[in-house]
Amino acid sequence: MDPNLADRFGAFELMPWRNDHALRQLLASFSGLLPLRRPSMLDTVEARQRVLALTQGVTGRIFRLIEAAAVTAIRDGREMLDAASFEANDVTLPLVSMFTSAGKRRTIGRATV
């Protein structure tokens, strides 16, 4: 943190999101705000699991991931988001740290198959 900002503001750490009712509400609310022509299904169990796997429950990462997936949905004409919108081959991860984490999980996943 910038030392000048540290003197002016107290640090407040947000806990990562968990796959619970609060996350379901957040994603359902987000679904209604997206500029897509078709209704999105972000509050399903599968979509929540995929979002958490790619973002580790970090709020900023969740928002960036959904934004990137929405842009892809508009470009490919799908105009909606669901669990399939977050498949590893289809989604563009907007942060290097998200890409690194997803790569590690995919490697581990392949090794166990």
DODO-519253 format. One record per residue: residue number from 1; residue in one letter; chain; x negated, y, z negated of N, C-alpha, C in turn. Coordinates in steps of 0.05 Angstrom, whole numbers. Example, Ala and Ser with C-alpha at 12.3 -4.5 7.8 and 13.67 -1.06 7.14 Angstrom:
// residues 2
{n: 1; res: A; chain: A; nu: -264; nv: -114; nw: -156; cau: -246; cav: -90; caw: -156; cu: -264; cv: -66; cw: -156}
{n: 2; res: S; chain: A; nu: -257; nv: -45; nw: -142; cau: -273; cav: -21; caw: -143; cu: -258; cv: 1; cw: -157}
//
This chain:
// residues 113
{n: 1; res: M; chain: A; nu: -17; nv: -23; nw: 0; cau: 0; cav: 0; caw: 0; cu: -18; cv: 25; cw: 0}
{n: 2; res: D; chain: A; nu: -9; nv: 45; nw: 13; cau: -23; cav: 71; caw: 14; cu: -24; cv: 82; cw: -14}
{n: 3; res: P; chain: A; nu: -48; nv: 90; nw: -24; cau: -50; cav: 100; caw: -51; cu: -34; cv: 125; cw: -56}
{n: 4; res: N; chain: A; nu: -31; nv: 142; nw: -36; cau: -15; cav: 166; caw: -40; cu: 14; cv: 159; cw: -44}
{n: 5; res: L; chain: A; nu: 24; nv: 140; nw: -29; cau: 52; cav: 132; caw: -33; cu: 56; cv: 117; cw: -59}
{n: 6; res: A; chain: A; nu: 36; nv: 102; nw: -67; cau: 37; cav: 87; caw: -92; cu: 42; cv: 106; cw: -116}
{n: 7; res: D; chain: A; nu: 30; nv: 130; nw: -115; cau: 34; cav: 149; caw: -136; cu: 61; cv: 161; cw: -136}
{n: 8; res: R; chain: A; nu: 74; nv: 162; nw: -114; cau: 101; cav: 175; caw: -111; cu: 124; cv: 156; cw: -115}
{n: 9; res: F; chain: A; nu: 120; nv: 131; nw: -108; cau: 142; cav: 111; caw: -108; cu: 134; cv: 86; cw: -123}
{n: 10; res: G; chain: A; nu: 153; nv: 76; nw: -138; cau: 148; cav: 50; caw: -151; cu: 153; cv: 27; cw: -131}
{n: 11; res: A; chain: A; nu: 137; nv: 6; nw: -134; cau: 140; cav: -17; caw: -116; cu: 164; cv: -33; cw: -125}
{n: 12; res: F; chain: A; nu: 179; nv: -42; nw: -105; cau: 202; cav: -59; caw: -110; cu: 201; cv: -82; cw: -91}
{n: 13; res: E; chain: A; nu: 197; nv: -106; nw: -102; cau: 195; cav: -130; caw: -85; cu: 222; cv: -143; cw: -82}
{n: 14; res: L; chain: A; nu: 230; nv: -148; nw: -57; cau: 255; cav: -162; caw: -51; cu: 249; cv: -192; cw: -50}
{n: 15; res: M; chain: A; nu: 267; nv: -206; nw: -63; cau: 264; cav: -236; caw: -62; cu: 273; cv: -246; cw: -35}
{n: 16; res: P; chain: A; nu: 260; nv: -267; nw: -25; cau: 269; cav: -278; caw: 1; cu: 298; cv: -289; cw: -1}
{n: 17; res: W; chain: A; nu: 311; nv: -288; nw: 22; cau: 338; cav: -298; caw: 24; cu: 337; cv: -329; cw: 21}
{n: 18; res: R; chain: A; nu: 359; nv: -340; nw: 10; cau: 362; cav: -369; caw: 8; cu: 386; cv: -376; cw: 25}
{n: 19; res: N; chain: A; nu: 389; nv: -402; nw: 31; cau: 412; cav: -411; caw: 47; cu: 436; cv: -413; cw: 28}
{n: 20; res: D; chain: A; nu: 448; nv: -391; nw: 22; cau: 471; cav: -390; caw: 4; cu: 493; cv: -372; cw: 15}
{n: 21; res: H; chain: A; nu: 512; nv: -366; nw: -2; cau: 535; cav: -350; caw: 6; cu: 527; cv: -322; cw: 14}
{n: 22; res: A; chain: A; nu: 508; nv: -311; nw: 0; cau: 499; cav: -283; caw: 6; cu: 487; cv: -282; cw: 34}
{n: 23; res: L; chain: A; nu: 470; nv: -301; nw: 41; cau: 459; cav: -302; caw: 68; cu: 481; cv: -305; cw: 89}
{n: 24; res: R; chain: A; nu: 499; nv: -323; nw: 83; cau: 522; cav: -327; caw: 102; cu: 537; cv: -301; cw: 107}
{n: 25; res: Q; chain: A; nu: 542; nv: -286; nw: 85; cau: 556; cav: -260; caw: 88; cu: 539; cv: -240; cw: 104}
{n: 26; res: L; chain: A; nu: 513; nv: -239; nw: 99; cau: 495; cav: -221; caw: 113; cu: 496; cv: -227; cw: 143}
{n: 27; res: L; chain: A; nu: 493; nv: -252; nw: 150; cau: 493; cav: -260; caw: 179; cu: 520; cv: -256; cw: 192}
{n: 28; res: A; chain: A; nu: 541; nv: -261; nw: 177; cau: 568; cav: -257; caw: 188; cu: 572; cv: -227; cw: 193}
{n: 29; res: S; chain: A; nu: 563; nv: -210; nw: 175; cau: 565; cav: -181; caw: 179; cu: 549; cv: -172; cw: 203}
{n: 30; res: F; chain: A; nu: 525; nv: -183; nw: 205; cau: 507; cav: -176; caw: 227; cu: 520; cv: -184; cw: 254}
{n: 31; res: S; chain: A; nu: 533; nv: -207; nw: 254; cau: 546; cav: -217; caw: 279; cu: 566; cv: -196; cw: 289}
{n: 32; res: G; chain: A; nu: 580; nv: -183; nw: 271; cau: 600; cav: -164; caw: 279; cu: 589; cv: -138; cw: 290}
{n: 33; res: L; chain: A; nu: 563; nv: -133; nw: 284; cau: 550; cav: -108; caw: 292; cu: 535; cv: -110; cw: 318}
{n: 34; res: L; chain: A; nu: 530; nv: -135; nw: 327; cau: 514; cav: -139; caw: 351; cu: 529; cv: -129; cw: 376}
{n: 35; res: P; chain: A; nu: 515; nv: -117; nw: 395; cau: 528; cav: -107; caw: 419; cu: 530; cv: -128; cw: 441}
{n: 36; res: L; chain: A; nu: 542; nv: -151; nw: 433; cau: 545; cav: -173; caw: 451; cu: 575; cv: -176; cw: 459}
{n: 37; res: R; chain: A; nu: 580; nv: -186; nw: 482; cau: 608; cav: -189; caw: 492; cu: 623; cv: -211; cw: 479}
{n: 38; res: R; chain: A; nu: 609; nv: -232; nw: 471; cau: 623; cav: -255; caw: 459; cu: 617; cv: -256; cw: 429}
{n: 39; res: P; chain: A; nu: 635; nv: -267; nw: 413; cau: 629; cav: -269; caw: 384; cu: 606; cv: -288; cw: 379}
{n: 40; res: S; chain: A; nu: 589; nv: -279; nw: 360; cau: 566; cav: -296; caw: 352; cu: 573; cv: -313; cw: 328}
{n: 41; res: M; chain: A; nu: 558; nv: -335; nw: 325; cau: 563; cav: -353; caw: 303; cu: 537; cv: -356; cw: 287}
{n: 42; res: L; chain: A; nu: 529; nv: -335; nw: 274; cau: 505; cav: -335; caw: 258; cu: 509; cv: -347; cw: 230}
{n: 43; res: D; chain: A; nu: 533; nv: -349; nw: 221; cau: 538; cav: -358; caw: 194; cu: 542; cv: -388; cw: 191}
{n: 44; res: T; chain: A; nu: 536; nv: -403; nw: 213; cau: 538; cav: -432; caw: 211; cu: 514; cv: -443; cw: 196}
{n: 45; res: V; chain: A; nu: 517; nv: -467; nw: 185; cau: 495; cav: -480; caw: 170; cu: 470; cv: -482; cw: 188}
{n: 46; res: E; chain: A; nu: 473; nv: -491; nw: 213; cau: 451; cav: -494; caw: 231; cu: 437; cv: -468; cw: 237}
{n: 47; res: A; chain: A; nu: 452; nv: -447; nw: 242; cau: 440; cav: -421; caw: 248; cu: 425; cv: -410; cw: 224}
{n: 48; res: R; chain: A; nu: 437; nv: -413; nw: 200; cau: 424; cav: -403; caw: 176; cu: 398; cv: -418; cw: 171}
{n: 49; res: Q; chain: A; nu: 398; nv: -444; nw: 175; cau: 374; cav: -460; caw: 171; cu: 352; cv: -451; cw: 190}
{n: 50; res: R; chain: A; nu: 359; nv: -447; nw: 215; cau: 339; cav: -439; caw: 235; cu: 328; cv: -412; cw: 230}
{n: 51; res: V; chain: A; nu: 345; nv: -393; nw: 223; cau: 336; cav: -366; caw: 216; cu: 317; cv: -366; cw: 193}
{n: 52; res: L; chain: A; nu: 324; nv: -381; nw: 172; cau: 306; cav: -382; caw: 149; cu: 280; cv: -396; cw: 155}
{n: 53; res: A; chain: A; nu: 281; nv: -417; nw: 172; cau: 256; cav: -431; caw: 179; cu: 237; cv: -412; cw: 194}
{n: 54; res: L; chain: A; nu: 248; nv: -395; nw: 211; cau: 231; cav: -377; caw: 227; cu: 222; cv: -352; cw: 212}
{n: 55; res: T; chain: A; nu: 236; nv: -344; nw: 191; cau: 231; cav: -318; caw: 178; cu: 222; cv: -321; cw: 149}
{n: 56; res: Q; chain: A; nu: 223; nv: -345; nw: 138; cau: 217; cav: -349; caw: 109; cu: 235; cv: -332; cw: 91}
{n: 57; res: G; chain: A; nu: 258; nv: -324; nw: 102; cau: 277; cav: -309; caw: 86; cu: 270; cv: -280; cw: 81}
{n: 58; res: V; chain: A; nu: 250; nv: -269; nw: 95; cau: 242; cav: -241; caw: 92; cu: 262; cv: -224; cw: 109}
{n: 59; res: T; chain: A; nu: 274; nv: -204; nw: 95; cau: 295; cav: -188; caw: 107; cu: 286; cv: -175; cw: 134}
{n: 60; res: G; chain: A; nu: 264; nv: -162; nw: 134; cau: 254; cav: -149; caw: 159; cu: 251; cv: -169; cw: 182}
{n: 61; res: R; chain: A; nu: 240; nv: -192; nw: 175; cau: 236; cav: -213; caw: 196; cu: 263; cv: -223; cw: 206}
{n: 62; res: I; chain: A; nu: 283; nv: -226; nw: 188; cau: 309; cav: -235; caw: 197; cu: 321; cv: -215; cw: 217}
{n: 63; res: F; chain: A; nu: 320; nv: -189; nw: 210; cau: 331; cav: -169; caw: 228; cu: 316; cv: -168; cw: 255}
{n: 64; res: R; chain: A; nu: 290; nv: -170; nw: 254; cau: 274; cav: -170; caw: 279; cu: 280; cv: -194; cw: 296}
{n: 65; res: L; chain: A; nu: 282; nv: -217; nw: 283; cau: 288; cav: -242; caw: 298; cu: 315; cv: -240; cw: 312}
{n: 66; res: I; chain: A; nu: 335; nv: -231; nw: 297; cau: 362; cav: -229; caw: 309; cu: 363; cv: -209; cw: 331}
{n: 67; res: E; chain: A; nu: 349; nv: -187; nw: 327; cau: 347; cav: -167; caw: 348; cu: 334; cv: -178; cw: 374}
{n: 68; res: A; chain: A; nu: 312; nv: -193; nw: 370; cau: 299; cav: -205; caw: 394; cu: 317; cv: -225; cw: 407}
{n: 69; res: A; chain: A; nu: 331; nv: -241; nw: 391; cau: 349; cav: -262; caw: 403; cu: 372; cv: -248; cw: 417}
{n: 70; res: A; chain: A; nu: 382; nv: -226; nw: 406; cau: 404; cav: -212; caw: 419; cu: 396; cv: -200; cw: 446}
{n: 71; res: V; chain: A; nu: 372; nv: -190; nw: 447; cau: 361; cav: -179; caw: 473; cu: 360; cv: -202; cw: 493}
{n: 72; res: T; chain: A; nu: 350; nv: -225; nw: 484; cau: 348; cav: -248; caw: 502; cu: 376; cv: -257; cw: 511}
{n: 73; res: A; chain: A; nu: 395; nv: -257; nw: 493; cau: 422; cav: -265; caw: 500; cu: 435; cv: -246; cw: 521}
{n: 74; res: I; chain: A; nu: 429; nv: -221; nw: 519; cau: 439; cav: -201; caw: 538; cu: 425; cv: -206; cw: 565}
{n: 75; res: R; chain: A; nu: 399; nv: -209; nw: 565; cau: 384; cav: -213; caw: 590; cu: 392; cv: -238; cw: 605}
{n: 76; res: D; chain: A; nu: 397; nv: -260; nw: 590; cau: 404; cav: -285; caw: 604; cu: 434; cv: -288; cw: 609}
{n: 77; res: G; chain: A; nu: 450; nv: -268; nw: 601; cau: 479; cav: -268; caw: 606; cu: 495; cv: -285; cw: 587}
{n: 78; res: R; chain: A; nu: 482; nv: -296; nw: 566; cau: 497; cav: -312; caw: 547; cu: 515; cv: -295; cw: 529}
{n: 79; res: E; chain: A; nu: 506; nv: -272; nw: 522; cau: 522; cav: -252; caw: 507; cu: 533; cv: -261; cw: 481}
{n: 80; res: M; chain: A; nu: 519; nv: -279; nw: 467; cau: 527; cav: -288; caw: 440; cu: 503; cv: -302; cw: 427}
{n: 81; res: L; chain: A; nu: 503; nv: -304; nw: 401; cau: 482; cav: -318; caw: 386; cu: 494; cv: -341; cw: 370}
{n: 82; res: D; chain: A; nu: 480; nv: -363; nw: 369; cau: 486; cav: -385; caw: 352; cu: 460; cv: -399; cw: 345}
{n: 83; res: A; chain: A; nu: 461; nv: -423; nw: 333; cau: 437; cav: -437; caw: 325; cu: 419; cv: -442; cw: 349}
{n: 84; res: A; chain: A; nu: 430; nv: -448; nw: 372; cau: 414; cav: -453; caw: 396; cu: 398; cv: -429; cw: 405}
{n: 85; res: S; chain: A; nu: 407; nv: -405; nw: 397; cau: 392; cav: -381; caw: 404; cu: 365; cv: -379; cw: 391}
{n: 86; res: F; chain: A; nu: 360; nv: -396; nw: 371; cau: 335; cav: -395; caw: 356; cu: 318; cv: -419; cw: 360}
{n: 87; res: E; chain: A; nu: 322; nv: -433; nw: 382; cau: 305; cav: -456; caw: 388; cu: 277; cv: -446; cw: 394}
{n: 88; res: A; chain: A; nu: 257; nv: -461; nw: 386; cau: 229; cav: -452; caw: 388; cu: 221; cv: -444; cw: 416}
{n: 89; res: N; chain: A; nu: 230; nv: -459; nw: 436; cau: 222; cav: -453; caw: 464; cu: 235; cv: -429; cw: 475}
{n: 90; res: D; chain: A; nu: 258; nv: -421; nw: 464; cau: 274; cav: -399; caw: 476; cu: 270; cv: -372; cw: 463}
{n: 91; res: V; chain: A; nu: 263; nv: -372; nw: 437; cau: 262; cav: -347; caw: 422; cu: 234; cv: -334; cw: 424}
{n: 92; res: T; chain: A; nu: 234; nv: -308; nw: 426; cau: 209; cav: -293; caw: 425; cu: 206; cv: -282; cw: 397}
{n: 93; res: L; chain: A; nu: 187; nv: -291; nw: 382; cau: 183; cav: -282; caw: 355; cu: 169; cv: -255; cw: 356}
{n: 94; res: P; chain: A; nu: 181; nv: -235; nw: 343; cau: 171; cav: -207; caw: 345; cu: 147; cv: -201; cw: 328}
{n: 95; res: L; chain: A; nu: 141; nv: -217; nw: 309; cau: 118; cav: -212; caw: 291; cu: 97; cv: -234; cw: 293}
{n: 96; res: V; chain: A; nu: 72; nv: -227; nw: 293; cau: 51; cav: -247; caw: 294; cu: 53; cv: -266; cw: 271}
{n: 97; res: S; chain: A; nu: 60; nv: -257; nw: 247; cau: 62; cav: -275; caw: 224; cu: 85; cv: -295; cw: 228}
{n: 98; res: M; chain: A; nu: 106; nv: -287; nw: 241; cau: 128; cav: -306; caw: 247; cu: 119; cv: -327; cw: 267}
{n: 99; res: F; chain: A; nu: 104; nv: -318; nw: 288; cau: 94; cav: -337; caw: 308; cu: 76; cv: -357; cw: 295}
{n: 100; res: T; chain: A; nu: 58; nv: -348; nw: 278; cau: 39; cav: -366; caw: 265; cu: 53; cv: -386; cw: 248}
{n: 101; res: S; chain: A; nu: 73; nv: -377; nw: 232; cau: 88; cav: -395; caw: 215; cu: 104; cv: -416; cw: 231}
{n: 102; res: A; chain: A; nu: 117; nv: -407; nw: 253; cau: 132; cav: -425; caw: 270; cu: 114; cv: -445; cw: 283}
{n: 103; res: G; chain: A; nu: 90; nv: -437; nw: 291; cau: 71; cav: -456; caw: 303; cu: 62; cv: -477; cw: 284}
{n: 104; res: K; chain: A; nu: 57; nv: -470; nw: 259; cau: 49; cav: -489; caw: 239; cu: 72; cv: -509; cw: 234}
{n: 105; res: R; chain: A; nu: 97; nv: -500; nw: 232; cau: 119; cav: -518; caw: 228; cu: 123; cv: -537; cw: 251}
{n: 106; res: R; chain: A; nu: 120; nv: -527; nw: 276; cau: 123; cav: -544; caw: 299; cu: 102; cv: -565; cw: 299}
{n: 107; res: T; chain: A; nu: 77; nv: -558; nw: 293; cau: 55; cav: -577; caw: 292; cu: 61; cv: -599; cw: 271}
{n: 108; res: I; chain: A; nu: 69; nv: -590; nw: 248; cau: 76; cav: -610; caw: 227; cu: 99; cv: -627; cw: 235}
{n: 109; res: G; chain: A; nu: 119; nv: -615; nw: 247; cau: 142; cav: -630; caw: 257; cu: 135; cv: -651; cw: 277}
{n: 110; res: R; chain: A; nu: 117; nv: -645; nw: 296; cau: 109; cav: -664; caw: 316; cu: 93; cv: -687; cw: 304}
{n: 111; res: A; chain: A; nu: 77; nv: -680; nw: 284; cau: 60; cav: -700; caw: 272; cu: 76; cv: -721; cw: 256}
{n: 112; res: T; chain: A; nu: 99; nv: -713; nw: 246; cau: 116; cav: -731; caw: 231; cu: 135; cv: -747; cw: 248}
{n: 113; res: V; chain: A; nu: 137; nv: -740; nw: 273; cau: 156; cav: -754; caw: 291; cu: 144; cv: -780; cw: 301}
//
